[in-house]
């Protein structure tokens, strides 16, 4: 088995990689029959020389590898026909902007596996970057707050090396007495919660958050039952919310008149209620001034997220009257909506992802995929969609 680590070529640049040099050594030690080839790259968070020093071949040509592993979408022109690939393709939800990529898998007879679809027998995803989106998103949100309030300066996350550096930076800032809402209970929210705690923001109860004033910064962490309710007044049942989100309405407005900063880490369905509407933002009671929208659903659950921002320019302002404005305009809500956040702490994010991949996916290459981890994520094979993903036929041929 010859494994190829491909160069990330998507623009804007992504510094992540699936395996660090140390992880490549760990795999080689455990599977001596595994050969690893690294495609040369001048943007990867681990230098080519580090892979060479670890004993691995670095070269441009990876065409003789059996299985090619990357992070983000591979440009169509770089796809090698008749190969096996695994990366994030963003196609299985019929994302229009990548329809050409899915079609290329078929045209080039590529056997394609999607990271997002790699699951264990219990149906749980086994590899993800979610925690690191939360870590960087919450940090960027606090950085945005410092800019908006003109209270403190934090460097951008990509300028430091590790999460430990971020933690050290947060110890040196003095936050005003703000109230922060964090939404979500999954991996993204868990990463964001770590950062809020690192920044010495105290977690309080929902009742105290809504009804008390504090002389120090505080936050609450809301699940879906805290910001949505059935339209007909029935008790909230979480499975019903995920199955029939159109039957629910927002219950978040009680928080908008006491909250200074929102950090979103929740999953949102296009049929689910938004947290609020634009008209709600025009009232005198709407207090939010900083929104770190980690979920980055464009004009989704957060109406002020008009577009993704970038690592280079992470902030813009939003006015319910005029739309996008300058971040520092007096009446603007400062928005942070970077959509590739884990890239900013690329080494930590890569190593964490690699650990999950080694534990849950690499064994499937040597045990006949006995738990179906790979087969469940296989979207295309031999020039056509696999049976599980045949629902994409009309989308591909549109």
N, C-alpha and C positions, 0 to 999 in steps of 0.2 A: 504494500500500500504506500503510494507516494502522495503526500499531502502538500498542497501549494498554498502559501499565504499570499494573497493577492494585494497589490498596491491599491490604496483608496484614490479614486480619480474623480469622484463627484465634486462639483463646485457648488457652494463654497467648500473650501478644503476641510477635510476631516482628519484629525490626527490619531484616531483610535486604530486598534488592531485587535484581532481576536486572541492572539497568543503573544505573550512576552518572551524574550529569549530564555528566561528561567523556566517558564512553563513548557517551552519546546523541549528543554532538557528533561523535564519531569516526564513528558510523554514518551520521549525516546527511551528513558530508563525503564518505563513500565511496559512499553511495546517495542522491543528491539527491532522488530521487522518493519517498523514505521520509518519511512524516509521523509524528511521535511525540507522543502525548498522554499526560500523566501524571495519574493519578487522585490527588486530594489526599489527604494522609495526615499525621496528627500524631504517628505513631510511627516512621516510616521513618528509617533512619540518616542519610540525606541529606535535608535540609529542602526543603520545597516551594519556598522562595525560591531555593535553589541551582539548581533546574531552571529556574525563571523567569529567573534571571540568565544561565543558559546558553542562553536563547532558546526555551524550550519552554512550551507551554500546559499549565497545571495546572488541572484542573476535576473536578467530581464526575461528570458524565455522560460515560461512555466507550462508550455504546451504538452509536455509528457507527463504531467501530474494526473493522478486519478481523481482527486477530489480537491476542489478549489474553494477556499474559505475566505470570506471578507466580511465587512461590516455594512457599508451602504451600497446603494445601487451601482452596478457596473455599467458604464456607458455601452450602448449597443455595439458600437464599433470595436470595443475591446473584448467582447464575449468570444470565446473560442468554441467553435462548433463541436458537438458530440462529446461534451465534457459534463461532469457533475459539479454543480455549484451550490453553495449555501451562503446567503446574505439576506439582509432586509430588503425586500423588493417593493413593498407597499403596493401590492396588486390585488390581494385576495378580497378586498372590500370594493373592488371595481373602481380603484382610484384612476380617474381619467388621465391624469398627468403621466401615468406610467403604463398605460395600455400598450404603447409601442414596445415596452420592455417585455411584457408578457408575450406579445406576439413574436418577439425575437427569440424567446426561449423555444417556441414551437418551430419557427422557421429554421433555426440552427440546430434543432434536435438536441437541445440541452436538457439534461436531467436536473431539474431545479428543486431545491429545498429552501424553505423560508424560515429564518430564525424565529419569527413570530409564531410559527405554527408547530414548532418542536415542543411536544407535550409528553408527559408521563402517562401511564395507564389510567391515572385518576383524572386526566384531562387538564392538568395544571401545566402552564408554561415552565420550561426548564432553563431557558437562558433569556436574560433581559438586562436593559440598562436603566430601568425605571428609578431605582434608588438614586442614581447619579444625576438624573434629571431633577429630582427633588432637592438634592444637596446643592447643586449649582443654581437652580432656580430660586431657592430661598435666599441663598447668599446674594444673588443678583438683585433680588427684591429689596434686601436690606441696603445694598449699595445704592439702588435707585432712591430709596427713602432718604439716605444721606444727602444725595444730590438735590432732591426735591425740597427737603426741609433746610438745605444748606447747613446741615448739622455736623457732618463728618465726611471724610473721604476714604473710600476703600478701593484698592486696585482691582482690575478685572480678574476674574478667576483664572483665566488662561495664562496670566502672567506669573502665577505661582506654580509650584511643582506638584504638591500633594494636598489632600484634604487636611492633613495636620497643619499645613501652612495657613489654610483658611481658618482653622480653629484658633490659631495664634492671633490672626488679624482681628477676629471678632472679640477677643479679650480686651483689645485696646480701644474699642469704641464706646462712647457713652450715648445710649439711646434715650430719646425723650419718652415720656410716659404714654406710649402708644398702646392701642389695642389691635391685635392681629388675629384674623380668622384664617385657619388652614383647613381646606376641604379635602376629603378623601381619607381612606383607611388602608390603602394598599402600599406597594413598594415606593411609589413616587412620594406619597405623603410621609412615609417613614423616614425617607432621606431628608425631606424638608423639615420635619420635626426635630431631627438631630441638630440641624443648623440653628433653629430657633432656640433650642436649649443651650447650644454652644454660645449663643449671643446673650445668654442670661435673661431670656424672656420667660417669665413664669407662666406655667399652665394653670388655668383656673376653671371653675365650673361654669356651665352655660348661664346659670342663674346669676352668678356674681358678675360675669362678663357683661350681661345685659343691664344689670341694675346697680352696680357699684362703680365708684371711681377709685383709681389706684395711683399711688405716687411712684410707681415703677412700671415698666412695660410688661404686658400680659398677652397670652394667646389662648385660644380654644381650638380644638380639632374636631370638626364636624363630619359625621357620616351622612349618607344620603337621607336617612330618616330625619335628620335635623334640618335639611333645607328643601325637602319636598314632602307633599302630603296628598292623599287621594282627593280627587275633586268631589267625590260624593260623601266625604266625611267619615268613611270607614277607617278602622285602625290601619296603620302603616304595616305592610308586609313587604319585606325586602325583595323576595323573589318576584312578586307582582310588579314592583317598580322596574326591575330589569326586563321582565317579560312584556309588560304593557306600559311603557313610560308615558304614553300619550294620555293615560287616565289620571295623571298626576299634575299638580300645579306647584309653583314655588311657595316655600314658607321662609325664604331667606330674608325678606325685607325687614324683619324685626332687627336684623344685625346691621343693616346698612346705615342706620342713623347713629351707631355707636362705634363703628369700626373705622380705623385709620388705614389699615393695610390688609389686603386679601392675597393669600397665596393659594392657588388652585392645584390640587393634586387628585381631583376626582375624575372618574370616567364619565363621559357624557355621550348620550345617544341623541341623534338629530330629532327624534320624536319626543324627547324629554323636555320638561319646562326649563326655560332659562332662569338663571338666578334672579334676574330682574330685567326690566325693559328700559329702553332709552328714556321714555317719559318719566320713569321713576327717578332718573338721575337729575331731572330738572327741578326737583323739589328742594326746598331749603333743608329738609331733614337728611338728605343724602350726604354722608360725611366722608366716604372713601376718597382717599387722595393718592394712594399707590396700589397698583395691582400687578402682582407677579403671576402672570397666567402661564403656568408651566404646561398645562394641557394644550394650550394654543389651538383651540378649535375656532377657526375664523368665523366671526359673527355667530358664535355658538352660545355656550352657556354664559359667557361674559360678553355683552354687546359691545364693549369698548375695544375688543380685540379685532381690529380692522384688518390686520395683516401680520405675518410673522416679522419680528425684528431680527437682527443679525448679531453675531458675536462682536463684529466691528462697531455696530451702532445698535446697542441693545434696547434703547429707550425711545419712545415717542409720547406725545401728549394726546389726550382725547378730551374733546368738548362735546357735550350732548347737543349743543346748538350748531357747532361748526364742523364736527368730525375731527379729523387729525389736525393737531396743532403742535406747537413747540412744547416740549416736556416741561419747561420752566414757566410757561404762561401762568398767570395768577390763578385762573379758574380751571386750569387743565388738571385732569387726572393723569398721573405718570404711569405709563404702561411699560412692562417688560414682558416680551412675548417671543423670546428666542426659541426656535424649534429644534435646535441640535445641542441642547445644553450639556449632555454628558461629555461632549467633545472638549469642553473647557478644562476638565480634570481627566485628561485622556489616559494617563498612566494608571491611576486608581480604577477608573471605569473599565479599562481594558483588562486589567488583571482580575477584577471581580467577575467580569463576563467570561474570561478564559477559564477560571476555576469552575464555573457552572458548566461550561461546554465540555471540559475534560471529564467532569464527574458524570454528566448525564448523556452526552452525545458520542464522544469518542468510543466508549465501549460498544456502541451499536455497530461500529465499523468492523468489529472483530468478533462479535457474538451472533452474527446473522440478524441483527436488529430484533432480538427476541421479544422486546417490549413494545415494538412498533413506534419508537420515537421518531425514526427517520421516515418510515412509510406514511405516517400521518401528515408529514410536512411536505411530501413530494407532490408538487403541483403539475409538473410537466415531465413527460418521458416519451422517447421515440417519436418526437414530432407531433405530440398531441397532449391535451390535458388529461390528467389521470381521472379516474371515475369520481373520486371525492370532490374534485374541483371542476367537473364538467359543467357546473352551473355558470361558469365564466365563458362558455362558448359564444353566446350572443355578444357579450362584452368584447371579446377578442376580435370578432368579425365585424363589429360595428363600423 
